[in-house]
Amino acid sequence: MAGETGVVLAMAVLVANVLGAGMIVPQVLHLRRHHSTAGVSPSWVGVGIAMNLWWVSYGVSQQLWGMLPVSVVGVALYGVIASELRRCDGSGSLRLVVRGGLLIASVPLLFLIVGGWASAGVAIGSIYAIQFAPAVVAALRADDVSGIARATWTMALGEAAIWFVYGWSQRDLALGIGGGGGALMSAVILLRLAHLGRRNTAPPNRRSTSSGRRRRRRRFSSRAGAALEFVDGVLSSVQGVELGLQTVVEVAIARRHRCAVDRCVEETEHSVS
């Protein structure tokens, strides 16, 4: 039973690493695709960079190697988001990223100096529980959350829940507190996205529906015409290839017939002589 439990926990850690490493990717792609940072908190990005650096340090000190991959990749991906925020909103957002990261990073440092890694771990876990707080506040304040990627927070919810279970099984208070708080914060953001999605969804009127249908019909007609032209071109090419092959075959047959005639004439002349 203990062996099976160990395998299950190892698989859970693997899934958590995959979710944690991949949760930022949808947000990066969303920013690049829509060029909108509405509802995205720069302070959350700075806190994410700082906290993942602390998790790397804590994992090494406590030999919790399973949490290192997600933390290292998290630092890199949060850095990519910071770069995207700067590209979309300018250097002002980058200053908010740095300010948020430095403010949060100083708290575990004080606990580490006073009480060692045991106290620092509790501080890190407690801060991780509220790590998503700037993102939650930004999402609750904003009426436009078009810059937030739903997939990122769905994956964050799954990752945090797994770390909560893993921390509870390992009797690690830092992971337990951090995972439970992260799951709660992620759920709040998903509920906010769902609420605004329903509120902003309006039934289409007949005029917009009919004009949309006309546009779709024109688009379909143009695409169908282009497709027919492509098929006609392919058929013409096939016919040209067929005629070319036929000509080649006819020339080959004529040459073969001529060679046969010449061979017969030579044999006849040889027999006569």
C-alpha positions as CSV (number, residue, x, y, z in Angstrom):
1,M,0.0,0.0,0.0
2,A,2.8,2.4,0.9
3,G,4.5,1.7,-2.5
4,E,1.3,2.4,-4.3
5,T,0.8,5.6,-2.4
6,G,4.3,6.7,-3.3
7,V,3.7,6.0,-7.0
8,V,0.5,8.1,-6.9
9,L,2.2,11.0,-5.2
10,A,5.1,10.9,-7.7
11,M,2.6,11.0,-10.5
12,A,0.7,13.8,-8.8
13,V,4.0,15.8,-8.5
14,L,4.7,15.2,-12.2
15,V,1.2,16.5,-13.2
16,A,1.7,19.5,-10.9
17,N,5.0,20.3,-12.6
18,V,3.4,20.0,-16.0
19,L,0.5,22.3,-15.0
20,G,2.7,24.7,-13.3
21,A,5.2,24.9,-16.2
22,G,2.4,25.3,-18.7
23,M,-0.1,27.5,-16.9
24,I,1.7,30.7,-18.0
25,V,1.9,29.7,-21.7
26,P,-1.8,30.4,-22.4
27,Q,-1.5,33.8,-20.8
28,V,1.6,34.6,-23.0
29,L,-0.2,33.5,-26.1
30,H,-3.3,35.4,-25.2
31,L,-1.3,38.6,-24.8
32,R,0.5,38.2,-28.1
33,R,-2.7,37.3,-29.9
34,H,-5.0,40.0,-28.6
35,H,-2.5,42.7,-27.5
36,S,-4.7,43.5,-24.5
37,T,-3.6,43.5,-20.9
38,A,-7.1,44.4,-19.5
39,G,-7.5,42.7,-16.1
40,V,-3.8,41.5,-15.9
41,S,-1.9,42.7,-12.9
42,P,1.8,43.6,-13.3
43,S,2.2,43.2,-9.5
44,W,1.0,39.6,-9.8
45,V,3.8,39.0,-12.4
46,G,6.4,40.5,-10.1
47,V,5.2,38.4,-7.1
48,G,5.2,35.3,-9.3
49,I,8.9,35.8,-10.3
50,A,9.9,36.5,-6.7
51,M,8.0,33.6,-5.2
52,N,9.2,31.0,-7.7
53,L,12.8,32.1,-6.9
54,W,12.0,31.5,-3.2
55,W,10.4,28.1,-4.0
56,V,13.6,27.1,-5.8
57,S,15.7,28.0,-2.7
58,Y,13.3,26.3,-0.3
59,G,13.2,23.1,-2.5
60,V,17.0,22.9,-2.6
61,S,17.3,23.5,1.2
62,Q,14.7,20.9,2.1
63,Q,15.6,18.5,-0.7
64,L,12.1,18.6,-2.2
65,W,13.4,18.0,-5.7
66,G,9.9,17.4,-7.1
67,M,9.0,21.1,-6.9
68,L,12.2,22.4,-8.6
69,P,11.2,22.0,-12.3
70,V,7.9,23.9,-12.0
71,S,9.6,26.7,-10.0
72,V,12.5,27.2,-12.4
73,V,10.2,27.2,-15.5
74,G,7.8,29.5,-13.6
75,V,10.5,32.1,-13.2
76,A,11.3,32.0,-16.9
77,L,7.6,32.2,-18.0
78,Y,6.7,35.0,-15.6
79,G,9.6,36.8,-17.1
80,V,8.1,36.4,-20.6
81,I,4.8,37.9,-19.4
82,A,6.7,40.8,-17.9
83,S,8.3,41.4,-21.3
84,E,4.9,41.2,-23.0
85,L,3.4,43.7,-20.5
86,R,6.3,46.1,-21.3
87,R,5.7,45.6,-25.0
88,C,1.9,46.4,-24.7
89,D,1.9,49.0,-21.9
90,G,5.4,50.5,-21.9
91,S,8.0,50.7,-19.1
92,G,5.5,51.8,-16.5
93,S,4.1,48.3,-16.2
94,L,7.7,46.9,-15.8
95,R,8.2,49.2,-12.8
96,L,5.1,47.8,-11.2
97,V,6.5,44.3,-11.8
98,V,9.8,45.1,-10.1
99,R,8.1,46.9,-7.2
100,G,5.7,44.0,-6.5
101,G,8.5,41.4,-6.7
102,L,10.9,43.3,-4.4
103,L,8.2,44.0,-1.8
104,I,7.2,40.4,-1.5
105,A,10.7,39.0,-1.8
106,S,11.8,40.8,1.3
107,V,9.2,39.1,3.6
108,P,10.6,35.5,3.6
109,L,14.1,37.0,3.8
110,L,13.3,38.4,7.3
111,F,11.8,35.1,8.5
112,L,14.9,33.2,7.1
113,I,17.3,35.5,9.1
114,V,15.3,35.2,12.3
115,G,14.1,31.6,12.3
116,G,15.9,29.7,9.5
117,W,14.3,27.7,6.7
118,A,11.5,26.3,8.9
119,S,10.2,29.8,9.5
120,A,11.0,31.0,6.0
121,G,9.1,28.0,4.5
122,V,6.0,28.9,6.5
123,A,6.3,32.5,5.2
124,I,6.8,31.3,1.6
125,G,3.8,29.1,1.8
126,S,1.7,31.8,3.4
127,I,2.7,34.3,0.7
128,Y,2.0,31.7,-2.0
129,A,-1.5,31.4,-0.6
130,I,-2.0,35.1,-1.4
131,Q,0.4,35.2,-4.4
132,F,-2.5,35.5,-6.7
133,A,-4.1,38.3,-4.6
134,P,-3.0,41.1,-7.0
135,A,-4.4,39.2,-9.9
136,V,-7.7,38.6,-8.0
137,V,-7.9,42.3,-7.1
138,A,-7.3,43.4,-10.6
139,A,-9.9,41.0,-12.0
140,L,-12.5,42.0,-9.4
141,R,-11.9,45.7,-10.1
142,A,-11.9,45.5,-13.9
143,D,-15.0,45.5,-16.0
144,D,-13.0,44.4,-19.0
145,V,-11.0,41.2,-18.4
146,S,-10.3,40.4,-22.0
147,G,-6.6,40.2,-21.3
148,I,-6.9,37.3,-18.9
149,A,-6.5,33.8,-20.2
150,R,-9.0,31.4,-18.7
151,A,-6.8,28.4,-19.4
152,T,-4.1,29.8,-17.2
153,W,-6.3,30.0,-14.1
154,T,-7.8,26.6,-14.8
155,M,-4.4,25.1,-14.8
156,A,-3.4,27.1,-11.8
157,L,-6.3,25.7,-9.9
158,G,-5.3,22.1,-10.7
159,E,-1.7,22.7,-9.8
160,A,-2.5,24.4,-6.5
161,A,-4.9,21.6,-5.5
162,I,-2.2,19.0,-6.2
163,W,0.4,20.8,-4.2
164,F,-2.1,21.1,-1.3
165,V,-2.6,17.3,-1.3
166,Y,1.1,16.7,-1.7
167,G,2.0,19.0,1.2
168,W,-0.6,17.4,3.4
169,S,0.7,13.9,2.7
170,Q,4.3,15.0,3.4
171,R,3.3,16.9,6.5
172,D,4.8,20.0,4.9
173,L,2.9,23.1,6.3
174,A,4.4,25.5,3.7
175,L,3.1,23.4,0.7
176,G,-0.3,22.8,2.3
177,I,-0.9,26.5,3.0
178,G,0.4,27.6,-0.3
179,G,-1.6,25.0,-2.3
180,G,-4.9,25.7,-0.5
181,G,-4.6,29.5,-0.9
182,G,-3.6,29.2,-4.5
183,A,-6.5,27.0,-5.3
184,L,-8.9,29.4,-3.6
185,M,-7.5,32.5,-5.5
186,S,-7.6,30.7,-8.8
187,A,-11.3,29.7,-8.2
188,V,-12.2,33.3,-7.5
189,I,-10.7,34.5,-10.8
190,L,-12.4,31.7,-12.7
191,L,-15.8,32.7,-11.1
192,R,-15.1,36.3,-12.0
193,L,-14.4,35.4,-15.7
194,A,-17.6,33.3,-15.8
195,H,-19.7,36.1,-14.3
196,L,-18.4,38.8,-16.7
197,G,-18.7,36.4,-19.6
198,R,-22.4,35.8,-18.9
199,R,-23.1,39.5,-18.3
200,N,-21.4,40.6,-21.5
201,T,-23.2,38.0,-23.6
202,A,-26.2,39.7,-25.3
203,P,-28.7,38.0,-27.6
204,P,-28.1,39.1,-31.2
205,N,-30.8,41.1,-33.0
206,R,-32.3,40.2,-36.3
207,R,-30.5,42.9,-38.3
208,S,-27.0,41.9,-37.0
209,T,-27.9,38.2,-37.6
210,S,-29.0,38.8,-41.1
211,S,-26.0,40.9,-42.0
212,G,-23.8,38.3,-40.5
213,R,-25.4,35.6,-42.6
214,R,-24.9,37.7,-45.7
215,R,-21.2,38.2,-44.9
216,R,-20.8,34.5,-44.3
217,R,-22.5,33.7,-47.6
218,R,-20.3,36.1,-49.5
219,R,-17.3,34.7,-47.7
220,F,-18.4,31.1,-48.6
221,S,-19.1,32.1,-52.2
222,S,-15.6,33.6,-52.6
223,R,-14.0,30.6,-51.0
224,A,-16.0,28.2,-53.1
225,G,-15.0,30.1,-56.2
226,A,-11.4,30.0,-55.3
227,A,-11.7,26.3,-54.5
228,L,-13.3,25.7,-57.9
229,E,-10.5,27.6,-59.6
230,F,-8.0,25.6,-57.8
231,V,-9.6,22.3,-58.7
232,D,-9.9,23.5,-62.4
233,G,-6.2,24.3,-62.4
234,V,-5.4,20.9,-60.9
235,L,-7.5,19.2,-63.5
236,S,-5.8,21.2,-66.3
237,S,-2.4,20.3,-65.0
238,V,-3.4,16.6,-64.8
239,Q,-4.6,16.8,-68.4
240,G,-1.4,18.5,-69.5
241,V,0.7,15.8,-67.8
242,E,-1.5,13.1,-69.4
243,L,-1.0,14.6,-72.8
244,G,2.7,14.9,-72.2
245,L,3.0,11.2,-71.1
246,Q,1.0,10.1,-74.1
247,T,3.3,12.0,-76.4
248,V,6.3,10.4,-74.7
249,V,4.8,6.9,-75.1
250,E,4.0,7.5,-78.7
251,V,7.6,8.7,-79.5
252,A,9.0,5.7,-77.6
253,I,6.8,3.3,-79.6
254,A,7.7,5.0,-82.9
255,R,11.5,4.7,-82.1
256,R,11.1,1.1,-81.1
257,H,9.2,0.3,-84.3
258,R,11.9,2.1,-86.3
259,C,14.7,0.2,-84.6
260,A,12.8,-3.1,-85.3
261,V,12.5,-2.2,-89.0
262,D,16.1,-1.2,-89.2
263,R,17.1,-4.5,-87.5
264,C,15.0,-6.5,-90.0
265,V,16.6,-4.7,-93.0
266,E,20.1,-5.4,-91.6
267,E,19.3,-9.1,-91.1
268,T,17.9,-9.4,-94.6
269,E,20.9,-7.7,-96.2
270,H,23.2,-10.0,-94.2
271,S,21.4,-13.1,-95.3
272,V,21.4,-12.1,-98.9
273,S,25.1,-11.4,-98.9
